[in-house]
Amino acid sequence: MASLISVRLNDDLLEEMRHKAHSLHLSQAEYVREAILRFNATLTREERSQRLQRISLKVRANSMEVNKEFSEIEHDPDIE
């Protein structure tokens, strides 16, 4: 199902969009749809990257704790 939306653009942005759509042999509607798809994909990549960074920091913190524990055990004379 497709829905209709209305967007207000200033004259400069509208003219630039018309020119670029024409040069790509796209309708204005298709140009706008493509722009939204690309922007959504960009946001999805950024969100994924941020999520991976957060997870990486958690894993790094856990790894540092484990390394510290191993270091303490490694030099303990009571452990063979």
Order of alpha helices (4+ residues) and beta strands (2+ residues): alpha-alpha
